Each structure stands twice: as structure tokens, then as C-alpha cells.
Amino acid sequence: MRNIQLPLQLIGLTAAFMVWVLISALLPYIILDVPLSSGELAWVTAIPVILGSLLRIPIGFLTNWYGAKNMFIIGYVLLIIPVIYLSFAESFLDLMLSGFLLGIGGATFSIGVTSLPKYYSKEKQGTVNGIYGIGNLGTALTTFSAPLLANIYGWQMTVRFYLILLGIFAILFFFFGDKNEDKIRVPFIGQLKSIYRNPKIWFFSFFYFITFGSFVAFTLYLPNFFVNQFDLDKVDAGLRTAGFIVLATLIRPFGGFLSDRFNAYTVLLVVFSGLTISGIILSFSLTMPLFTIGCLTVAACGGIGNGAVFKLVPQHFPKQMGMASGFVSAAGGIGGFFPPLILTIVFGLTGHYAIGFMALSESALASFILVIWLIFMDRLKPSGQLD
């Protein structure tokens, strides 16, 4: 049973992420029945990220107490509520409430990054967490398939199809989840104090805020952006967004592998250099060829960076993995919440997106400098001392 937990939790995360991005994938269809202003569009796009971020801290902690099997099952059962509600949405408020609760799907990420390191040695944890992160492909599957289904069955029925998916995976985890997973039961407050007093948790959180945040933001924003900015049809927009997601996801294990083989900080230096350059490219031209180059660079660097960060978390917080992974992954989710809102505000004020994309470049440059500082500080510490 222990041997199948990595593939089981990988496909489990895939299913949860498929549900998480339902609204953004179907938004070009939803707005035909529920008219929204540009500001409302931005909020509806971003709202699933809120709960998907904030819940990652308690879910990481609870996974240590109750195990991945129970936490995944609870997550699937709870997701039934917003999926049903969304299928009957008729107003902006309906979309906001259902989107907020769909965030449960995004929060399930903390389950695997807390549970899976228990099964592997430290030398393999970067690669293992990178492989688990392939579950992000769930967002690509929905972004690609949901528009195709909506063309045939309508967006409301397409949403209801996901109830079948949730039922199947709840059953899978009931029968194949590891009920004997090692449990780590420590007081919540005590572990929280040991985490937030360590400055490295804030550095890692900021790095993941940039790497995973850029992935989430582009995933949520690109479908509607392609339709409005480049006049693409809805299916073409979904395909291009899916391509972004696939690249960012499949390259993530490579980031974990590189971090296992080399120094994770060195990997992050390359990542943030690439994100700095891609932000500049996106800022100065929105022609399709250059925009594609910029997006694919963000996807590659973000994916590798995600793998590198989650090599560092278990390495520096081996006794607080649940809380630490929840803390860092929550920051990544929050990193996906603000960009859609910022881009919409910037476009409303200036008529273009340059300032918004430049913010990505400057944030990545700041991260590059912080990584150099961490490397310098680590070299000043005695050999074998992590923090």
C-alpha cells in the first residue's frame, strides 16, 4: 500500500486541481449568461485562490494528524457543494461564493507535500515533490476539455460532470489510501511559533509566491485574456493556456531533480534570472509571438522554481513539514490571487498591461538578490547546521 501512495496522490491532486479551475476555464461561456464588468471578471477569476491558499496551512497540519487518505476523501466530499452550486449560478454573487469554496481543490496540494516525504529519504524528496507537482496538470485538463464539453453540453452540464470525478476519487482513496501512514501529532500553536520565528520560512514563502504564484495567475487569467486581447476563439484560448500549464507542470520534477543533484539555491538563481527577463519581454510587447515566448519562459522558470523550493522546505524543516509546507504553499496560492486584479486595474488606468508585467520582473529580480544573500549566510554557518 505504501508503494502506490505517490501515484495515487499524484492523480488525486490532478482531480482536485481539475475542479479548482472550473470557473476560469468556463468563464468565456459563463459570461454569456451572467454578464460581468471587467472588475467583476477579475474578482471571479481570482476568488478561488483565496480559500485555496489560506486552507493550505491547516490542511498541512491536519495531514500530519490524520493522514493523506482521510484528508483527500474529506476534500472531495466538500467540493461537491460548490460544484453543484456553480452549476446553478445566475449572478456575480453566486460565482463568488462557489468560486471561494472551489478553493478547497487548490488547498489539497498541502496534503501530498506533507505526506509523501515520510516515504522517501532526504536525497529523493526534491524529485518526489516535483513528481507530485505534476498534479498541476489537472488545471490543463480542465482548461482544455471544459470548453470542448461546454460547446456540446453547455457550461452548466459540464460543471455537473465533475461530480462523477469527485465520487470516483473519493472511492479510490477509501480503498487504496494508506490508513497506516505515520502520524505526527504536535500542538498547533507550538509548531506555528517554531515556523514563523525562522526567517527562512518567509524567504521560501516569497520565492514560492513568485514561482507558483505566476503559474496560478497565468493559468487563471490567460483563457479570458487570449479571447479579449488577441480575439482568439474560446477553444483556441483554452488550448494555448493548456500548453502553458503542461510545460510548467512537466518541467517541475526536473526542478526537483536538479535541486537533488545540485544546490537548490543555484537552481533558483537561474529561475529568477529567467523570470526577470520574461517579465521584461511581456512588458514591452503584446504581439502574439513575443507574448508566447514570454509566457513559455514564465512556465519553464516557474515550474523549475516550484520544484526547487520544495526541495528546500523539507531540508530545512524536517520536523515541521506539515506546517511549513502549508505555510509556503499558501504563499504560492496567494501569489496567484493578486496579479489578475493588478493587471485589470493597470489596464483600466493606462490602457495596457506593461506595468503589471514589469511588476513580475522586479519581484523576480528582488528574489534573485535574496537568494544570493541566503547563499552567503549559509556559508557563514558551521558545517551541518541548517538554520
C-alpha positions as CSV (number, residue, x, y, z in Angstrom):
1,M,0.0,0.0,0.0
2,R,2.9,2.4,0.8
3,N,4.4,1.8,-2.7
4,I,1.4,3.2,-4.5
5,Q,1.0,6.4,-2.5
6,L,3.0,8.7,-4.8
7,P,1.0,7.8,-8.0
8,L,-2.3,7.7,-6.0
9,Q,-1.7,11.1,-4.5
10,L,-0.5,12.5,-7.8
11,I,-3.7,11.6,-9.6
12,G,-5.6,12.7,-6.6
13,L,-4.1,16.1,-6.8
14,T,-4.8,16.2,-10.5
15,A,-8.5,15.6,-9.9
16,A,-8.7,18.3,-7.2
17,F,-7.0,20.8,-9.4
18,M,-9.3,20.0,-12.3
19,V,-12.2,21.2,-10.1
20,W,-10.3,24.2,-8.7
21,V,-10.1,26.0,-12.1
22,L,-13.6,25.3,-13.3
23,I,-14.7,28.9,-13.3
24,S,-11.7,30.4,-15.1
25,A,-11.8,27.6,-17.8
26,L,-15.5,28.2,-18.4
27,L,-15.6,31.9,-17.9
28,P,-15.9,32.8,-21.6
29,Y,-19.1,30.7,-21.6
30,I,-20.4,31.8,-18.2
31,I,-20.4,35.5,-19.0
32,L,-22.8,34.9,-21.9
33,D,-25.4,34.0,-19.2
34,V,-24.1,36.0,-16.3
35,P,-22.8,39.4,-17.6
36,L,-19.9,40.8,-15.6
37,S,-17.9,44.0,-15.6
38,S,-14.2,43.9,-16.1
39,G,-13.7,44.4,-12.3
40,E,-16.1,41.6,-11.5
41,L,-14.4,39.4,-14.1
42,A,-11.1,39.9,-12.2
43,W,-12.6,39.0,-8.9
44,V,-14.4,36.0,-10.2
45,T,-11.1,34.8,-11.7
46,A,-9.1,35.4,-8.5
47,I,-11.6,34.3,-5.8
48,P,-10.9,30.5,-6.0
49,V,-7.3,31.2,-5.0
50,I,-8.2,32.7,-1.6
51,L,-9.5,29.6,0.2
52,G,-7.1,27.5,-1.8
53,S,-4.3,29.5,-0.2
54,L,-5.5,30.0,3.3
55,L,-6.6,26.4,3.9
56,R,-3.2,25.1,2.9
57,I,-1.7,25.8,6.4
58,P,-4.4,23.9,8.5
59,I,-4.6,21.1,5.9
60,G,-0.8,20.6,6.0
61,F,-1.0,20.4,9.8
62,L,-4.1,18.1,9.8
63,T,-2.5,15.8,7.3
64,N,0.2,15.0,9.9
65,W,-2.5,14.2,12.4
66,Y,-5.0,12.2,10.2
67,G,-3.1,11.1,7.1
68,A,-3.5,11.8,3.4
69,K,-6.2,9.2,2.9
70,N,-8.7,10.9,5.2
71,M,-7.8,14.4,4.1
72,F,-8.3,13.7,0.4
73,I,-11.6,12.0,1.0
74,I,-12.9,14.9,3.1
75,G,-11.7,17.3,0.4
76,Y,-13.6,15.5,-2.4
77,V,-16.8,15.3,-0.4
78,L,-16.7,19.0,0.5
79,L,-16.1,20.0,-3.2
80,I,-19.4,18.5,-4.1
81,I,-21.1,21.6,-2.6
82,P,-19.5,24.4,-4.7
83,V,-19.7,22.2,-7.9
84,I,-23.5,21.8,-7.5
85,Y,-23.9,25.5,-6.6
86,L,-21.8,26.7,-9.5
87,S,-23.9,24.6,-12.0
88,F,-26.9,26.8,-11.0
89,A,-25.1,30.1,-10.8
90,E,-27.1,33.1,-12.1
91,S,-25.3,36.1,-10.6
92,F,-22.0,37.6,-9.7
93,L,-22.6,36.6,-6.0
94,D,-23.3,33.0,-7.0
95,L,-20.0,32.9,-8.9
96,M,-18.1,34.4,-6.0
97,L,-19.5,32.0,-3.4
98,S,-19.0,28.9,-5.5
99,G,-15.5,30.1,-6.6
100,F,-14.5,30.7,-3.0
101,L,-15.4,27.2,-1.9
102,L,-13.8,25.7,-5.0
103,G,-10.6,26.8,-3.4
104,I,-10.7,23.6,-1.4
105,G,-9.4,21.9,-4.6
106,G,-6.3,24.1,-4.6
107,A,-5.7,23.6,-0.9
108,T,-5.3,19.8,-1.3
109,F,-1.8,20.5,-2.6
110,S,-0.6,20.6,1.0
111,I,-1.7,17.0,1.6
112,G,0.9,15.4,-0.6
113,V,3.8,17.6,0.1
114,T,3.2,16.9,3.8
115,S,2.6,13.1,3.4
116,L,4.9,11.9,0.7
117,P,8.3,12.9,2.2
118,K,7.6,10.4,5.0
119,Y,8.1,7.6,2.5
120,Y,11.4,8.7,1.0
121,S,14.9,9.6,2.0
122,K,16.1,13.2,2.0
123,E,18.1,12.7,-1.1
124,K,14.9,11.9,-3.1
125,Q,12.5,14.4,-1.6
126,G,13.0,17.1,-4.2
127,T,12.3,14.7,-7.0
128,V,9.3,13.2,-5.2
129,N,7.7,16.5,-4.5
130,G,8.4,17.5,-8.1
131,I,6.7,14.4,-9.4
132,Y,3.7,15.1,-7.1
133,G,3.5,18.6,-8.5
134,I,2.7,17.1,-11.9
135,G,-0.8,17.0,-10.5
136,N,-1.0,20.6,-11.6
137,L,-1.8,19.1,-15.0
138,G,-5.4,18.9,-13.6
139,T,-5.7,22.6,-14.4
140,A,-4.6,21.9,-18.0
141,L,-7.0,19.1,-18.4
142,T,-10.0,21.3,-17.4
143,T,-8.7,24.3,-19.4
144,F,-8.5,22.1,-22.5
145,S,-11.6,19.8,-22.0
146,A,-14.1,22.0,-20.3
147,P,-14.6,24.4,-23.3
148,L,-15.0,21.3,-25.6
149,L,-17.7,19.8,-23.4
150,A,-19.3,23.2,-23.0
151,N,-19.7,23.6,-26.7
152,I,-21.6,20.3,-26.8
153,Y,-23.5,20.2,-23.5
154,G,-23.4,23.8,-22.2
155,W,-21.4,25.0,-19.3
156,Q,-23.9,24.1,-16.5
157,M,-23.9,20.4,-17.5
158,T,-20.2,20.4,-18.0
159,V,-19.8,21.5,-14.3
160,R,-22.1,18.7,-13.2
161,F,-19.9,16.1,-14.9
162,Y,-17.2,16.9,-12.3
163,L,-19.4,15.4,-9.6
164,I,-18.7,12.0,-11.2
165,L,-15.0,12.7,-11.0
166,L,-15.2,13.6,-7.3
167,G,-17.1,10.4,-6.5
168,I,-14.6,8.2,-8.3
169,F,-11.6,9.6,-6.4
170,A,-13.3,9.6,-3.0
171,I,-13.8,5.8,-3.6
172,L,-10.2,5.3,-4.8
173,F,-8.8,6.9,-1.7
174,F,-11.2,5.0,0.6
175,F,-9.9,1.6,-0.8
176,F,-6.2,2.4,-1.6
177,G,-5.2,5.3,0.7
178,D,-2.6,4.3,3.4
179,K,-4.5,4.0,6.6
180,N,-1.2,3.2,8.4
181,E,0.6,6.3,7.4
182,D,2.9,7.6,10.1
183,K,1.1,10.3,12.1
184,I,2.9,13.3,13.6
185,R,0.8,14.8,16.4
186,V,2.2,18.0,17.8
187,P,0.5,21.1,19.2
188,F,-0.6,23.6,16.5
189,I,0.5,26.8,18.3
190,G,3.9,25.4,19.3
191,Q,4.7,24.3,15.8
192,L,3.4,27.6,14.4
193,K,5.8,29.5,16.6
194,S,8.7,27.4,15.7
195,I,7.9,28.1,12.0
196,Y,7.2,31.8,11.9
197,R,10.2,32.7,14.1
198,N,12.6,31.1,11.5
199,P,13.3,33.8,8.8
200,K,13.9,31.2,6.1
201,I,10.2,30.3,6.1
202,W,9.5,33.9,4.9
203,F,12.2,33.7,2.2
204,F,10.9,30.4,0.9
205,S,7.3,31.7,1.0
206,F,8.3,34.7,-1.0
207,F,10.1,32.6,-3.6
208,Y,7.1,30.3,-3.9
209,F,4.8,33.4,-4.0
210,I,6.7,34.3,-7.3
211,T,7.2,30.9,-8.9
212,F,3.9,29.1,-8.1
213,G,2.0,32.4,-8.0
214,S,3.0,33.2,-11.6
215,F,1.8,29.7,-12.6
216,V,-1.6,30.2,-10.9
217,A,-2.1,33.7,-12.1
218,F,-1.4,32.9,-15.8
219,T,-3.5,29.7,-15.6
220,L,-6.5,31.7,-14.3
221,Y,-6.1,34.8,-16.4
222,L,-4.9,33.5,-19.8
223,P,-8.2,32.0,-21.1
224,N,-10.2,35.2,-21.0
225,F,-7.1,37.3,-21.8
226,F,-6.5,35.5,-25.1
227,V,-10.1,36.0,-26.0
228,N,-10.2,39.7,-25.2
229,Q,-6.7,40.8,-26.2
230,F,-6.0,38.6,-29.2
231,D,-9.5,37.8,-30.4
232,L,-8.9,34.1,-30.3
233,D,-11.9,31.7,-30.1
234,K,-12.6,30.1,-26.7
235,V,-11.3,26.6,-27.6
236,D,-8.0,28.1,-29.1
237,A,-7.6,30.1,-25.9
238,G,-8.1,27.0,-23.8
239,L,-5.5,25.1,-25.9
240,R,-2.9,27.8,-25.6
241,T,-3.4,28.0,-21.8
242,A,-3.3,24.3,-21.5
243,G,0.1,24.4,-23.3
244,F,1.4,26.8,-20.7
245,I,0.2,24.6,-17.9
246,V,1.6,21.4,-19.4
247,L,5.1,22.9,-19.8
248,A,5.1,24.4,-16.3
249,T,3.9,21.2,-14.8
250,L,6.0,18.6,-16.6
251,I,9.2,20.6,-16.0
252,R,8.6,20.8,-12.3
253,P,10.1,17.3,-11.5
254,F,13.2,18.4,-13.4
255,G,13.5,21.3,-11.0
256,G,13.3,18.9,-8.1
257,F,15.8,16.6,-9.7
258,L,18.3,19.4,-10.4
259,S,17.9,20.5,-6.7
260,D,18.6,17.0,-5.5
261,R,21.7,16.7,-7.7
262,F,23.0,20.3,-7.3
263,N,22.4,23.2,-4.9
264,A,18.7,24.3,-4.9
265,Y,19.8,27.9,-4.4
266,T,21.8,27.8,-7.6
267,V,18.8,26.5,-9.4
268,L,16.7,29.4,-8.0
269,L,19.3,31.9,-9.3
270,V,18.7,30.6,-12.8
271,V,15.0,30.6,-12.3
272,F,14.7,34.2,-11.1
273,S,17.0,35.4,-13.9
274,G,14.6,33.8,-16.4
275,L,11.5,35.3,-14.8
276,T,13.2,38.8,-14.7
277,I,13.8,38.6,-18.4
278,S,10.4,37.2,-19.3
279,G,8.6,40.0,-17.4
280,I,10.5,42.5,-19.5
281,I,9.5,40.7,-22.7
282,L,5.9,40.7,-21.7
283,S,6.1,44.4,-20.7
284,F,7.3,45.8,-24.0
285,S,5.2,43.8,-26.5
286,L,1.9,42.1,-26.6
287,T,2.3,40.7,-30.1
288,M,1.5,37.1,-30.2
289,P,5.0,35.7,-31.0
290,L,6.7,37.7,-28.2
291,F,3.9,37.1,-25.8
292,T,4.2,33.4,-26.4
293,I,7.9,33.5,-25.8
294,G,7.4,35.4,-22.6
295,C,4.7,33.1,-21.4
296,L,6.6,29.9,-22.1
297,T,9.7,31.3,-20.3
298,V,7.5,32.0,-17.3
299,A,6.1,28.5,-17.5
300,A,9.6,26.9,-17.6
301,C,11.1,29.0,-14.9
302,G,8.1,28.9,-12.7
303,G,7.9,25.1,-12.9
304,I,11.6,24.5,-12.2
305,G,11.4,27.0,-9.3
306,N,8.4,25.2,-7.8
307,G,10.5,22.0,-7.7
308,A,13.5,23.8,-6.2
309,V,11.5,25.5,-3.4
310,F,10.0,22.2,-2.2
311,K,13.4,20.7,-2.1
312,L,14.4,23.4,0.4
313,V,11.3,23.1,2.7
314,P,11.7,19.5,3.9
315,Q,15.5,20.1,4.0
316,H,15.2,23.0,6.5
317,F,12.0,22.0,8.3
318,P,12.1,18.2,8.6
319,K,10.2,18.2,11.9
320,Q,7.6,20.7,10.9
321,M,6.8,19.6,7.4
322,G,3.1,19.8,7.7
323,M,3.0,23.4,8.9
324,A,6.0,24.5,6.8
325,S,4.7,23.1,3.6
326,G,1.3,24.6,4.3
327,F,2.8,28.0,5.0
328,V,4.9,28.1,1.9
329,S,2.3,26.6,-0.5
330,A,-0.3,29.1,0.9
331,A,2.1,31.9,-0.1
332,G,2.2,30.5,-3.6
333,G,-1.5,30.4,-3.8
334,I,-1.8,34.0,-2.6
335,G,0.8,34.8,-5.3
336,G,-1.8,33.8,-7.9
337,F,-4.6,35.9,-6.4
338,F,-3.2,39.4,-6.9
339,P,-1.9,39.5,-10.5
340,P,-5.3,39.2,-12.2
341,L,-6.6,42.1,-10.1
342,I,-3.4,44.2,-10.6
343,L,-3.4,43.6,-14.4
344,T,-7.1,44.6,-14.6
345,I,-6.5,47.8,-12.6
346,V,-3.4,48.7,-14.6
347,F,-5.2,48.2,-17.9
348,G,-8.1,50.3,-16.7
349,L,-5.8,53.1,-15.7
350,T,-3.3,53.0,-18.6
351,G,-4.9,51.0,-21.4
352,H,-2.1,48.5,-21.5
353,Y,-0.5,45.8,-19.3
354,A,3.1,46.8,-19.2
355,I,3.3,48.0,-15.6
356,G,1.6,44.8,-14.4
357,F,4.1,42.5,-16.2
358,M,7.0,44.7,-15.1
359,A,6.0,44.0,-11.5
360,L,6.7,40.3,-12.2
361,S,10.1,41.2,-13.5
362,E,11.0,43.4,-10.5
363,S,9.7,40.8,-8.0
364,A,11.9,38.1,-9.6
365,L,14.9,40.4,-9.5
366,A,14.3,41.0,-5.8
367,S,14.1,37.3,-5.3
368,F,17.4,36.8,-7.2
369,I,19.1,39.2,-4.7
370,L,17.6,37.4,-1.7
371,V,18.8,34.0,-2.9
372,I,22.4,35.4,-3.2
373,W,22.1,36.7,0.4
374,L,20.9,33.3,1.7
375,I,23.8,31.5,0.0
376,F,26.2,34.0,1.6
377,M,24.5,33.5,5.1
378,D,24.6,29.7,4.8
379,R,28.4,29.8,4.1
380,L,28.9,31.7,7.3
381,K,27.3,28.9,9.4
382,P,29.1,25.9,10.8
383,S,29.0,22.7,8.7
384,G,25.9,20.7,9.1
385,Q,23.8,23.5,10.6
386,L,20.6,24.1,8.6
387,D,19.1,27.1,10.5
